Amino acid sequence: MPDLQKLTPKRKRVYHPPLVFSMHGIRTDGEWQKIFASVLSGSQTRVESFDYGRYGLHKFLLPFMNNRKIDEFYRRYADDVSKNPTVALDNFDARPSAVAHSFGTWILGYAMLKHADMRFDKLILAGSILPRDFDWGTLFARDQVSAVLNECGQKDPWPAFAHRFVGRAGTAGALGFDWFDRTVQNKQSEWFGHSDALMRPHIEHIWVPFLLQEPSPLAIIHGRDIKDRTQFSNWLDHTGTIIDAEAYAQNPNYPVVTIPRGLSMKWIRINPDIYTFLVDRKTQEPAGYINAMPITDQAYEQIRQGKLNDNEITATDLLPFQDDQPVKIYLMSIAIAEKHRRWGEGLFQTTLLQLLNGFVDKLTYYAKQNSVRVTHLLATSWTKEGYQLCKLLGLQQIGKDQFGDEIWELDLQNLDRQERRIMSPALKRLLRTYERVLQRER
């Protein structure tokens, strides 16, 4: 007889979030939360409703009352997480998720910014009153969330009302977040008002499939966060021998400029944060990386003129991120492992955009913490993809190196209106951060 176990196809594991929080808005008892809990009642997911009662408009207009709800939700979150044995915040696939409406989105967003120990897999926002430039960068950089679905009701008047009268509120629920990659999805609904996403069919067909998607194992790790020298060395070996070979081996000049073993370790003794890694948490191997170096004016000018190869850059050419210092950065390389490339997404695929946002978030961190401001970005395009990436990021072609590859530059201090308009949203966010830091220091 045939082996029936071999003939029977294996059933794919269906992911279920262990816990989902639901959060309602003002002037309501949150009846939709009962519908949401009912939809998930037959699954392995436990639903906890953050019900703070009917919250009147007079309270909504008082900042101190709203801020109380942030801390109230944090206490509730900590209590529910501690009581649920299936939740493990350190495991990317065992974290809770959250669904929030209206004022609930405001509470959720600012609770996460205030309390860095809060961790979620996915967030669903409906009728959001968060601002369009909400600081998702900080939350992604701190690994507090993996993906966001933002329901945009284009006939929703409440975000505009909140934007005018409530502190730190905005119109993301109508116009969407100003974000660069697919980790924040703005789902535009031309005919939706403030609460049209809260109906059972929509919850079943849109929300639940999003919540049941397998969590992404990919996370951004910055060089400054790697405390183990052996791990750093192993990751550099992996990027140099595997990822770089996949990305650049077709370039005939690649063997001439290949980084010799050990040179990267000399670089990171001066500044470990030249590296931003995209790491697969399942395998603990890099899925991609960016090498972006703050360098001396002399080394910058040599690279700018095409006279200094990558493997000729020494540790003395590098600079640390020092307090109150302007820096010029050379974008030496960016590469994604072959198995993590999503060819159907084209040039701006999810993994690449995660890396770019991680890099910009790093620069934002140093601007906020140390008043470090990047004045110039420099890059050389070795591949067709690199050429397009430099162009789409807003860099300007200024010459060629000795091999005929294009050299690109972006002067962040002297941008005209047209250059600002075509810049990537990530770099626009960085410029806004610089402007706020300068205003704070005056």
C-alpha positions in Angstrom: 0.0 0.0 0.0 1.2 3.5 -0.7 2.3 5.7 2.2 -0.8 7.9 2.8 1.2 10.4 4.8 3.5 11.1 1.8 0.6 11.4 -0.6 -1.3 13.8 1.6 -0.2 17.4 1.0 1.1 19.2 4.1 -1.2 21.9 5.3 0.5 25.3 5.5 0.7 26.7 9.0 -1.9 29.5 9.4 -0.5 32.3 11.6 -2.8 33.7 14.3 -1.7 36.7 16.4 -1.8 35.6 20.0 -3.5 38.8 21.2 -5.2 41.8 19.6 -6.1 45.0 21.3 -9.1 47.0 20.1 -9.4 50.7 20.9 -12.5 53.0 20.2 -12.9 56.7 19.7 -14.7 59.5 21.5 -18.5 59.9 22.0 -19.1 56.2 21.5 -19.3 52.9 23.4 -17.3 51.2 20.7 -20.0 48.7 19.5 -17.8 47.7 16.6 -15.4 46.2 19.1 -18.0 43.5 19.9 -18.3 42.8 16.2 -14.5 42.5 15.9 -14.3 40.2 18.9 -17.1 38.1 17.4 -15.3 37.7 14.1 -12.2 36.4 15.8 -14.0 34.4 18.5 -13.5 31.0 16.7 -9.7 31.5 16.3 -6.7 31.1 18.5 -6.5 34.9 18.9 -7.6 36.5 22.1 -9.2 40.0 21.8 -8.9 42.6 24.5 -11.0 45.7 24.2 -9.6 48.9 25.7 -12.9 50.4 26.8 -12.5 53.8 28.5 -16.2 54.7 28.4 -18.0 57.4 26.5 -15.4 60.1 26.2 -17.1 63.5 25.7 -15.9 66.3 23.3 -15.1 68.5 26.3 -12.5 66.0 27.5 -11.2 65.5 24.0 -10.2 69.2 23.8 -8.2 69.1 27.1 -4.6 67.9 26.6 -4.1 66.7 30.1 -7.2 64.4 29.8 -5.9 62.9 26.6 -2.5 62.3 28.0 -4.0 60.4 30.9 -5.4 57.9 28.4 -1.9 57.2 27.0 -0.7 56.0 30.4 -3.9 54.2 31.1 -3.6 52.2 27.9 0.1 51.5 28.7 -0.8 50.0 32.1 -3.6 47.9 30.5 -1.2 46.7 27.7 1.4 45.7 30.3 -1.1 43.8 32.4 -2.7 41.9 29.5 0.6 41.0 28.0 1.9 39.7 31.3 -1.1 37.5 31.8 -1.1 35.9 28.3 1.4 33.0 28.1 1.3 32.9 24.3 2.7 36.4 24.0 6.5 36.8 23.8 7.6 40.4 23.0 11.1 39.2 22.2 9.8 36.9 19.4 8.8 38.7 16.3 6.0 36.1 15.6 4.5 36.1 19.1 3.7 39.7 19.5 0.3 41.3 19.9 -1.4 43.4 17.3 -3.8 46.3 17.7 -6.9 47.8 15.9 -7.8 51.4 16.7 -10.4 53.9 15.6 -10.3 57.7 15.8 -9.0 58.9 19.2 -7.9 55.3 19.8 -5.3 55.8 17.0 -4.0 58.9 18.8 -3.7 57.0 22.1 -2.0 54.0 20.5 0.5 56.0 18.5 1.7 58.3 21.3 1.7 55.5 23.9 4.2 53.7 21.7 6.4 56.8 21.2 6.4 57.4 25.0 6.9 53.8 26.0 9.7 52.2 24.0 9.0 48.7 25.6 5.6 48.4 23.8 5.8 45.9 21.0 3.3 45.0 18.3 3.3 43.0 15.1 0.6 44.8 13.1 -1.5 47.9 13.6 -4.8 48.7 11.8 -5.9 52.3 12.0 -9.4 53.5 11.0 -10.4 57.2 11.0 -7.0 58.0 12.3 -6.4 61.5 13.8 -2.6 61.1 13.8 -0.6 63.7 11.8 0.5 62.8 8.3 4.2 63.1 9.4 3.7 60.9 12.5 7.1 59.6 13.6 6.8 56.0 12.4 10.6 56.1 11.8 11.3 56.0 15.5 8.9 53.1 16.1 10.4 51.0 13.2 13.9 51.9 14.4 13.1 50.6 17.9 11.4 47.5 16.4 8.1 48.4 18.0 5.9 47.5 15.0 6.3 45.5 11.8 3.4 46.7 9.6 0.6 49.3 9.6 -2.7 49.4 7.6 -4.1 52.9 7.5 -7.8 53.1 6.3 -8.2 56.5 4.7 -11.8 57.7 4.4 -11.7 60.6 2.0 -15.1 61.8 3.1 -14.1 61.8 6.8 -14.2 65.3 8.3 -13.0 64.4 11.8 -9.3 64.2 11.1 -9.4 67.8 9.9 -11.4 68.9 13.0 -8.9 67.1 15.3 -6.0 68.7 13.4 -7.3 72.2 14.3 -8.3 71.7 17.9 -6.3 68.8 19.4 -2.6 68.9 20.1 -0.4 66.5 18.0 -3.4 65.4 15.9 -3.7 65.4 12.1 -5.3 64.2 8.9 -3.7 60.8 8.3 -7.1 59.2 8.4 -8.3 61.2 5.4 -5.1 61.9 3.4 -2.8 59.1 4.5 0.7 59.1 6.1 3.6 60.6 4.4 5.7 57.4 4.3 8.1 55.8 1.9 7.6 52.1 1.9 5.0 49.3 2.2 5.4 48.9 5.9 2.8 51.7 6.2 0.0 51.0 3.8 -2.4 53.8 3.1 -5.7 52.2 1.9 -7.6 54.9 0.1 -11.4 54.6 0.2 -13.1 57.4 -1.8 -16.5 57.0 -0.3 -15.7 56.1 3.3 -16.5 58.4 6.1 -15.3 58.3 9.7 -16.7 54.9 10.7 -17.5 53.1 7.4 -14.5 50.6 8.0 -16.1 49.4 11.2 -18.6 47.1 9.6 -18.5 43.3 9.8 -18.0 42.5 6.1 -15.1 44.9 5.9 -13.6 43.5 9.1 -13.8 40.0 7.7 -12.5 40.7 4.2 -9.9 43.4 4.9 -8.8 43.4 8.5 -8.6 39.7 9.3 -6.5 38.7 6.3 -4.1 41.5 7.1 -3.8 40.3 10.7 -3.3 36.7 9.6 -0.3 37.5 7.3 2.9 35.9 8.5 5.0 38.4 10.4 8.1 39.6 8.5 11.3 38.2 10.1 13.3 41.1 8.7 14.5 43.8 11.1 16.9 46.7 11.0 20.0 46.4 13.1 22.4 49.3 13.4 26.1 48.9 13.9 26.0 50.7 17.2 23.6 48.0 18.6 26.0 45.1 17.9 27.9 44.4 21.0 29.6 41.1 20.0 32.7 41.5 17.9 32.4 37.9 16.6 28.9 38.5 15.4 29.9 41.8 13.7 32.8 40.0 12.0 30.5 37.1 10.8 28.0 39.5 9.4 30.6 41.5 7.5 32.0 38.2 6.1 28.5 37.3 5.0 27.8 40.6 3.3 31.3 40.6 1.6 31.4 37.1 0.3 27.8 36.3 -0.4 25.6 39.5 -0.8 28.2 41.6 -2.5 29.1 38.8 -4.9 25.4 38.4 -5.9 24.9 42.2 -6.3 28.2 43.3 -7.9 30.1 40.3 -9.4 28.8 41.1 -12.9 30.6 44.4 -12.8 33.9 43.8 -14.5 35.7 46.3 -12.2 34.4 44.6 -9.0 37.6 42.5 -8.4 39.7 45.7 -8.5 37.7 47.4 -5.7 36.7 44.4 -3.6 37.2 45.2 0.1 40.0 43.0 1.5 39.3 40.8 4.5 39.8 42.7 7.7 39.5 46.3 6.3 35.9 46.6 7.4 36.9 45.6 11.0 39.4 48.5 11.0 36.6 50.9 9.9 34.2 49.9 12.6 36.8 50.6 15.3 36.4 54.3 14.3 32.6 54.2 13.6 30.6 51.0 13.8 27.5 52.8 12.7 28.7 53.1 9.1 26.7 49.9 8.7 22.9 49.4 8.8 21.9 45.7 8.4 18.6 44.2 7.4 18.6 40.9 9.4 16.6 37.7 9.0 15.6 36.9 12.6 14.9 33.3 11.6 18.4 32.6 10.4 20.3 35.4 12.2 22.0 36.3 8.9 22.0 39.6 7.0 19.4 39.9 4.3 20.9 43.2 3.1 23.0 46.2 4.3 24.0 49.8 3.7 27.5 51.0 4.2 27.4 54.8 4.6 30.5 56.5 5.9 31.1 59.9 7.5 34.4 60.8 6.0 37.0 63.6 6.2 36.8 66.5 3.7 40.0 65.4 2.1 38.7 61.8 1.4 35.4 63.2 0.3 37.0 65.3 -2.3 39.2 62.5 -3.6 36.2 60.2 -4.0 34.2 63.1 -5.6 37.0 63.4 -8.2 37.1 59.6 -8.8 40.6 59.3 -7.4 40.0 57.1 -4.3 38.7 53.5 -4.6 36.6 51.9 -1.9 39.3 49.5 -0.9 41.7 52.4 -0.5 39.7 54.2 2.2 41.5 53.8 5.5 40.3 54.1 9.1 41.9 57.5 9.3 39.5 58.7 6.5 36.5 57.9 8.7 34.9 60.1 11.3 32.7 59.3 14.3 29.4 60.9 14.8 30.5 63.7 17.1 28.2 66.2 18.9 27.3 69.4 17.1 29.4 68.4 14.0 28.4 68.6 10.4 29.4 65.5 8.4 29.7 64.5 4.7 28.6 60.9 4.0 29.8 58.6 1.3 27.2 56.0 0.4 29.7 53.2 -0.4 27.3 50.3 -1.1 23.8 49.0 -0.7 22.8 45.4 -1.5 20.0 42.9 -0.9 20.6 39.1 -0.8 19.2 37.4 -3.8 16.6 35.3 -1.9 15.2 38.4 -0.2 14.6 40.3 -3.4 11.0 40.7 -4.6 11.3 41.1 -8.3 7.6 41.9 -8.8 8.0 45.1 -6.8 10.5 46.7 -9.1 13.3 49.0 -8.0 11.7 50.3 -4.8 10.9 46.9 -3.3 10.1 46.5 0.4 13.5 45.2 1.5 15.4 48.1 -0.1 13.0 50.7 1.2 13.3 49.2 4.7 17.1 49.7 4.5 16.8 53.2 3.2 14.4 54.2 5.9 16.6 52.5 8.5 19.6 54.6 7.3 17.6 57.8 7.4 16.3 56.9 10.8 19.9 56.5 11.9 20.7 60.1 10.7 17.5 61.3 12.4 18.7 59.7 15.7 22.1 61.5 15.6 20.4 64.8 14.7 18.1 64.5 17.8 20.6 63.0 20.2 23.8 64.7 19.2 22.9 67.6 16.9 24.8 66.0 14.1 23.8 67.3 10.7 24.6 65.7 7.3 25.5 68.4 4.8 26.4 66.2 1.7 25.7 62.7 0.3 28.0 61.2 -2.2 27.6 57.9 -4.2 29.0 56.0 -7.1 26.5 53.9 -9.2 28.1 50.6 -10.1 24.9 49.0 -11.5 21.9 50.0 -13.5 19.8 49.7 -10.3 22.3 52.0 -8.5 22.0 54.5 -11.3 18.2 54.6 -11.0 18.3 54.7 -7.2 20.6 57.7 -7.1 18.4 59.5 -9.7 15.2 58.8 -7.9 16.6 59.8 -4.5 17.4 63.2 -5.9 21.2 63.0 -6.2 22.8 64.9 -9.1 25.3 63.4 -11.5 28.6 65.4 -11.1 31.2 63.2 -13.0 32.6 59.8 -13.4 35.3 57.7 -11.7 38.3 56.1 -13.3 36.2 53.1 -14.5 33.5 55.3 -16.1 30.9 54.8 -13.4 28.7 57.8 -12.6 29.4 59.8 -9.4 26.4 61.4 -7.7 26.0 64.1 -5.0 23.3 65.8 -3.0 24.1 69.1 -1.2 21.5 69.2 1.6 22.5 72.7 2.5 21.7 74.4 -0.8 18.6 72.7 -2.2 16.3 74.7 -4.5 12.5 74.2 -4.6 12.7 71.7 -7.5 15.3 69.6 -5.7 13.2 69.5 -2.5 10.1 68.5 -4.5 11.7 65.4 -6.1 13.5 64.2 -3.0 12.4 60.9 -1.4 9.9 61.3 1.5 12.5 59.7 3.8 15.0 62.5 3.0 12.3 65.1 3.3 11.6 63.8 6.8 15.3 64.1 7.7 15.3 67.8 6.5 12.3 68.6 8.7 14.1 67.0 11.6 17.2 69.3 11.0 14.9 72.3 10.8 13.3 71.4 14.2 16.7 70.8 15.8 18.0 74.2 14.6 14.9 75.9 16.0 15.4 74.2 19.3 19.0 75.3 19.6 18.2 79.0 18.8 
